[in-house]
Amino acid sequence: MQWYQYDIVCSYALNNTGITGISLSDVASVCTLKNKPPTLLVLNKKDLIKPGEIAKRIEWYEKNADVDDVIPVSAKYGHGIDDVRDWLLLKLPFGPAY
C-alpha cells in the first residue's frame, strides 16, 4: 500500500478523535483519495540561489518528488508569486463563488 502525506495527516486526525478499533486498512479506505489532488512545490529563496542552480533543483524535484509542478519564488522580492496564484486559479474546480 502506498501512503501519501495526506493519508498520514488523515490517519493522525482519526487517531486523535478518541475513536478506537480503527485499523490502518480502515484509515486507508476512508482517507485515500480516488484521484490525487494537484500538487505544487513552491521553491522559496530564489533570490539566494544561483540562476544555473535553480534549473538543476527544479529538474531534480520534477523527477524525484511526487509533484505536478515546481515554481521558484522569492517571497522577499515578490518574484514568482503571480505564477503561484495563476497555477492555483487554473487548478481550482469550477463552482459557485463564495
FENVENMO-V603549 format. One record per pair of residues at least 4 apart in sequence whose C-alpha atoms are under 6 Angstrom apart, sorted by the first residue. I is the first residue (numbers start at 1). J is the second residue. D is the distance in Angstrom with one decimal. If there is no record, write none. Layout:
# FENVENMO-V603549
{{I,J,D} {I,J,D}}
This chain:
# FENVENMO-V603549
{{7,31,5.8} {7,32,6.0} {10,31,6.0} {11,27,6.0} {27,31,5.7} {28,32,5.3} {39,67,5.1} {39,68,5.4} {40,67,5.9} {40,68,5.9} {40,69,5.1} {40,70,5.9} {41,70,4.7} {42,70,6.0} {42,71,5.1} {42,72,5.8} {43,71,6.0} {43,72,4.4} {43,73,5.9} {44,72,5.9} {44,73,4.9} {44,74,5.6} {45,74,5.1} {46,72,5.9} {46,73,5.3} {46,74,4.9} {47,74,5.7} {60,64,5.9} {61,65,5.1} {73,79,5.4} {73,80,4.4} {74,78,5.6} {74,79,5.0}}
